[in-house]
Amino acid sequence: MNKILICTTYFYPHIGGLENYVLSTSQELITQGIKVDVMTFNLDKSPTFENYKGMNIYRIPCYNLLSGVYALPKLNKTTKNIFKILKQEKYSAINTQTRFFTSTILGLFFSWQQKIHLIHTEHGNSYVSHPNKMIKTLAWLYDQTLGRIIFHASTKVICISKAGCEFVKKMGAKEEKIIYLPNSINIKEYPPANKQNKEKIEKETKKELKEKLGISKESITLAYIGRIIQAKGIQDLIEAIKGIDNVTLLIVGEGPYINQLKEKSKTLLSNIKFLGKKEKEEIKKILSITDIFINPSYSEGLPTSILEAGCFKLPVIATNVGGTSEIIINNETGMLVPPKNPLEIKNKLITLINSKKTREKLGYNLFKKIEKEYDLKTNVNILKQVLIAK
């Protein structure tokens, strides 16, 4: 049986777009006969080793830097023991995720040491933009050194967006190495594609869910799902809903920026619900009572959260960054706004709040586009062939 090692900084029990991508991809690879191990960082005192849904997870102890955004491995006895175990496995390939994380650097060195094919999956599509000039400069220097080395050393570079393909070309990756394989979703897990799943969710009716969360019957429900960091632009969304009557914003996720957001939203506490980290099935329930989904991020690959919202036929307002415009065609499958522009978000929200017909049209069109172009099974079958190629 072919076996691969996936190297990623963030993974279960963490929840986010990257984590969902790795988890859903791994699960589909397993159903297609591939054995999957995951090497990740131990960010929250989880077990060093765990078998989860058929995968062996090895968690390396680390220092959690930049308010939980970046991790550096601790080169201690536990780390050495993990690599000793991994060296005994016969992997067909190593699959690293995103060039910037040190988990990718570890995967790169491990592939060199063990002479194993390195398949890199790039989720980014531009140089890092950061308000701190020193961090921005260091990130640029990283890209010009280790970033280029990663793309050069990889047997194949998989990009989850077309914008990502163009970026890695600029970074020196040879065109014959680059494979466009968009972020995908198992649409059959979600209603309306899966009637059984729909019935399961509807056992707890929308009315009951709204009552549990303290949402009034008349309120339009908005939702953001993702990591709670400044670069996700949630502060702009909070600013945008000021002065809009009868809306409730559900913020789902965790991260180092949450206390600042709560402080910013003090005068809107009756309109904003911070729900914390939620498991996949809980997220489905939240989306089932959502009227409008918003993704105000400053930087994206190809956001899983938008694919999930589309599976519920939700209208989406999203910033025009990264590969988002590949999913959201403005005024056809959703609405695009410039990043860092609360006023534009507010204007689009008011338009959708005032027109149920527009909401339904955009949600339906998005669902049909995802159904046609972003099917998990089809895309993972291509990934499988890349990973086991000799």
C-alpha positions in Angstrom: 0.0 0.0 0.0 1.3 3.5 -0.9 1.9 5.7 2.1 2.4 9.5 2.3 3.4 11.9 5.0 1.6 15.3 5.1 3.4 18.1 6.8 1.3 21.0 8.1 1.6 23.4 11.0 -2.2 23.4 11.8 -4.3 20.3 12.0 -6.9 18.6 14.2 -8.0 19.6 16.8 -7.6 23.1 15.2 -10.3 24.1 12.8 -9.8 26.4 9.8 -9.6 26.4 6.1 -6.1 24.8 5.9 -7.1 22.2 8.5 -10.3 21.4 6.6 -8.4 21.0 3.4 -5.9 18.6 4.8 -8.5 16.6 6.7 -11.0 16.2 3.8 -8.2 15.5 1.3 -6.7 12.9 3.6 -10.0 11.2 4.2 -10.7 10.9 0.5 -7.1 9.6 -0.1 -7.7 6.9 2.5 -11.0 5.8 0.7 -8.9 5.5 -2.5 -6.4 3.2 -0.8 -3.6 5.5 0.3 -2.2 5.4 3.8 -1.9 8.9 5.3 0.3 10.0 8.2 0.3 13.7 9.4 3.2 15.5 11.0 2.1 18.7 12.7 2.9 21.0 15.6 1.6 20.6 19.1 0.0 24.0 19.7 -2.3 23.2 22.5 -0.9 20.3 24.6 -2.6 17.6 22.5 -1.3 14.0 22.6 2.1 13.6 20.9 0.7 10.7 19.0 -2.9 10.1 18.0 -4.8 7.9 15.5 -7.7 10.0 14.2 -10.0 8.8 11.5 -7.5 6.3 10.2 -4.6 8.7 10.2 -1.5 8.6 12.4 -0.9 12.1 13.7 2.6 13.0 15.1 2.7 16.4 16.9 6.0 18.1 17.3 6.5 20.3 20.4 6.9 23.9 19.4 7.3 27.5 20.4 4.1 29.5 19.6 5.2 32.9 18.2 3.6 36.1 16.9 0.5 35.7 19.1 -0.2 32.2 18.0 0.3 32.8 14.3 3.7 31.2 13.8 5.3 28.1 15.3 8.9 27.0 15.6 9.8 23.4 16.5 11.5 22.6 19.7 14.6 20.4 18.9 14.2 18.2 22.0 14.0 14.5 22.7 10.3 14.2 21.7 11.0 15.8 18.3 14.0 13.4 17.7 11.9 10.4 18.7 9.2 11.4 16.2 11.6 11.7 13.4 13.2 8.4 14.4 9.8 6.8 14.0 9.1 8.5 10.7 12.4 7.4 9.3 11.3 3.8 9.7 8.2 4.3 7.4 8.5 3.9 3.7 6.7 6.9 2.3 5.9 7.2 -1.4 5.9 11.0 -1.1 6.0 13.9 1.4 3.3 16.5 0.9 4.0 19.9 2.5 1.4 22.7 2.9 2.1 26.4 2.4 5.7 27.6 1.9 6.0 29.8 5.0 5.4 27.3 7.7 8.4 25.7 9.4 6.5 22.4 9.0 7.3 22.8 5.3 11.0 23.3 6.0 11.0 20.2 8.1 9.3 18.3 5.3 11.8 19.6 2.8 14.8 18.5 4.9 13.2 15.1 5.6 12.6 14.5 1.9 16.3 15.3 1.2 17.5 13.1 4.0 15.3 10.1 3.1 15.4 10.7 -0.7 11.6 10.9 -1.0 9.6 12.9 -3.6 8.5 16.2 -2.2 5.1 17.4 -3.5 4.3 20.9 -2.2 0.8 22.3 -2.0 0.8 26.1 -2.1 -2.2 27.9 -0.6 -0.9 31.4 -1.1 -0.8 33.6 -4.2 1.2 36.7 -3.3 4.0 38.1 -1.1 3.1 38.6 2.5 1.5 41.9 3.4 1.8 42.9 7.0 1.5 46.3 8.9 4.8 45.6 10.6 7.5 46.6 8.1 10.1 44.4 9.7 7.9 41.3 9.5 7.0 42.2 5.9 10.7 42.5 5.0 11.7 39.2 6.7 8.8 37.5 4.9 10.1 38.8 1.5 13.6 37.7 2.3 12.3 34.2 3.2 10.5 34.0 -0.1 13.7 35.0 -2.0 15.6 32.2 -0.3 13.8 29.3 1.3 10.6 30.0 -0.6 12.4 29.6 -3.9 14.3 26.6 -2.7 11.0 24.8 -1.8 9.5 25.4 -5.2 12.8 24.3 -6.9 13.2 21.2 -4.8 9.6 19.9 -5.2 8.9 17.3 -7.8 5.5 18.9 -8.3 3.9 22.1 -7.0 0.1 22.0 -6.5 -1.7 25.3 -6.5 -5.2 25.5 -5.1 -6.0 28.6 -7.1 -5.2 30.0 -10.6 -3.7 33.1 -8.9 -1.4 30.7 -7.0 -0.2 29.2 -10.2 0.8 32.6 -11.5 2.6 33.5 -8.3 4.7 30.3 -8.1 5.8 30.9 -11.7 7.1 34.3 -10.5 8.8 32.6 -7.7 10.8 30.4 -10.2 8.8 27.2 -10.3 9.0 25.6 -13.7 5.7 25.5 -15.6 5.9 21.7 -16.1 6.0 21.2 -12.4 2.9 23.3 -11.6 -0.5 21.6 -11.3 -3.7 23.5 -10.8 -5.9 21.5 -8.4 -8.5 23.8 -6.8 -9.6 23.6 -3.2 -12.6 21.3 -3.2 -15.4 20.0 -1.1 -17.5 16.9 -0.7 -20.8 18.5 -1.6 -22.7 15.3 -0.8 -22.0 15.9 2.9 -24.2 19.0 2.8 -27.8 19.8 2.2 -29.5 20.1 -0.2 -27.3 17.6 -2.1 -27.7 15.1 0.7 -31.3 14.6 1.8 -30.4 12.3 4.8 -27.9 15.0 6.1 -30.6 17.6 5.6 -33.1 15.7 7.7 -30.4 15.1 10.4 -29.7 18.8 10.7 -33.4 19.7 10.6 -34.2 17.5 13.6 -33.2 20.6 15.5 -35.3 23.2 13.7 -34.1 26.6 12.7 -36.5 28.1 15.2 -34.9 26.1 18.0 -31.4 27.0 17.0 -32.1 30.7 16.8 -33.8 30.6 20.2 -30.8 28.8 21.7 -28.5 31.5 20.3 -30.8 34.4 21.3 -31.5 35.4 17.7 -34.9 37.1 17.1 -37.3 35.8 14.5 -37.1 39.0 12.5 -33.3 39.2 12.5 -31.2 38.6 9.4 -28.4 36.3 10.4 -24.9 36.9 9.1 -21.9 34.6 9.6 -18.2 34.6 9.5 -16.3 31.3 10.0 -12.5 31.1 10.2 -9.4 31.9 12.2 -9.7 35.0 14.4 -6.6 37.0 13.4 -6.3 40.6 12.2 -5.6 39.6 8.6 -9.1 38.0 8.3 -10.6 41.5 8.4 -13.4 40.7 10.9 -12.9 44.2 12.4 -14.2 45.6 9.1 -17.2 43.4 9.2 -18.0 44.6 12.7 -17.6 48.2 11.6 -19.9 47.5 8.6 -22.9 46.3 10.6 -23.0 49.5 12.7 -26.3 51.3 12.0 -27.9 48.3 10.3 -31.1 47.3 12.1 -32.3 43.7 12.7 -29.1 41.8 12.0 -27.2 39.3 14.1 -23.6 38.5 13.3 -22.3 35.0 14.2 -18.5 34.8 14.5 -17.2 31.2 14.6 -13.6 30.4 15.3 -10.8 31.1 17.7 -7.5 33.0 17.6 -5.3 35.6 19.2 -7.3 38.6 18.0 -10.5 37.7 19.7 -10.2 40.0 22.7 -9.5 43.0 20.5 -12.6 42.2 18.5 -14.8 41.8 21.6 -13.5 45.2 22.8 -14.3 46.8 19.4 -17.8 45.3 19.5 -18.8 46.4 23.0 -21.5 48.7 21.8 -22.9 45.9 19.5 -23.0 43.0 21.9 -26.7 42.4 21.3 -26.0 42.0 17.6 -22.8 40.0 17.7 -22.4 36.4 19.0 -18.8 35.0 19.5 -19.4 31.3 19.3 -15.8 30.1 19.6 -14.4 26.9 17.9 -17.1 24.6 16.5 -16.9 21.1 15.1 -17.9 20.4 11.5 -21.4 19.2 12.3 -22.0 22.3 14.5 -20.8 24.5 11.7 -23.3 22.9 9.4 -26.1 23.8 11.8 -24.9 27.4 12.1 -24.9 27.7 8.3 -28.4 26.2 8.1 -29.7 29.3 10.0 -27.5 31.8 8.2 -29.0 34.3 5.7 -25.8 35.9 4.4 -22.2 34.7 4.6 -19.3 37.2 4.7 -15.6 36.6 4.2 -13.8 40.0 4.7 -10.2 38.6 4.6 -7.2 40.6 3.4 -5.5 37.5 1.9 -6.7 34.1 0.7 -5.8 31.1 -1.3 -9.2 29.6 -2.3 -11.4 29.8 0.8 -13.0 26.6 2.1 -15.5 28.6 4.1 -17.0 30.1 0.9 -17.3 26.6 -0.5 -19.1 25.5 2.6 -21.5 28.4 2.5 -22.2 27.7 -1.2 -23.2 24.2 -0.3 -26.0 25.7 1.7 -27.0 28.0 -1.2 -26.0 31.1 0.8 -25.3 34.4 -0.8 -21.7 35.5 -0.1 -20.0 38.8 0.2 -16.3 38.4 0.0 -13.2 40.6 -0.4 -11.6 40.3 -3.9 -8.3 38.7 -2.8 -6.4 35.7 -3.9 -8.5 33.0 -5.6 -11.8 34.3 -4.2 -12.8 35.8 -7.6 -12.4 32.3 -9.1 -15.4 31.2 -7.1 -17.3 34.5 -6.6 -18.2 36.0 -9.9 -19.4 39.5 -9.0 -23.2 39.8 -9.0 -23.5 36.2 -10.4 -22.3 33.8 -7.7 -21.9 36.4 -5.0 -20.7 39.9 -4.3 -17.0 41.1 -4.3 -15.7 44.1 -2.3 -12.2 45.6 -2.0 -10.3 44.5 1.2 -10.2 46.9 4.1 -13.4 48.7 3.1 -16.2 48.5 5.7 -18.4 50.9 3.7 -18.5 48.6 0.7 -19.4 45.6 2.9 -22.2 47.7 4.4 -23.6 48.7 1.0 -23.6 45.1 -0.2 -25.2 43.9 3.0 -28.0 46.5 2.7 -28.7 45.4 -0.9 -29.0 41.7 0.1 -31.0 42.4 3.2 -33.5 44.3 1.1 -33.8 41.7 -1.6 -34.6 38.1 -0.8 -34.8 37.3 -4.5 -31.2 38.5 -5.0 -30.1 36.4 -2.1 -31.7 33.3 -3.5 -30.3 33.8 -7.0 -26.7 34.3 -5.8 -26.9 31.3 -3.5 -28.3 29.0 -6.1 -25.7 30.1 -8.8 -22.9 29.6 -6.3 -24.1 26.1 -5.4 -24.3 25.1 -9.1 -20.7 26.4 -9.7 -19.3 24.4 -6.8 -21.2 21.3 -7.9 -19.6 21.6 -11.3 -16.0 22.7 -10.6 -15.0 21.9 -7.0 -15.9 18.3 -6.5 -13.5 16.7 -3.9 -13.6 13.1 -5.2 -12.6 14.2 -8.7 -9.7 16.4 -7.6 -8.3 14.1 -5.0 -8.2 11.3 -7.6 -5.8 13.5 -9.6 -3.9 14.3 -6.4 -3.5 10.6 -5.8 -1.9 10.0 -9.2 0.6 12.8 -8.5 1.5 11.5 -5.0 2.1 7.9 -6.0 3.9 8.7 -9.4 7.4 7.2 -9.5 
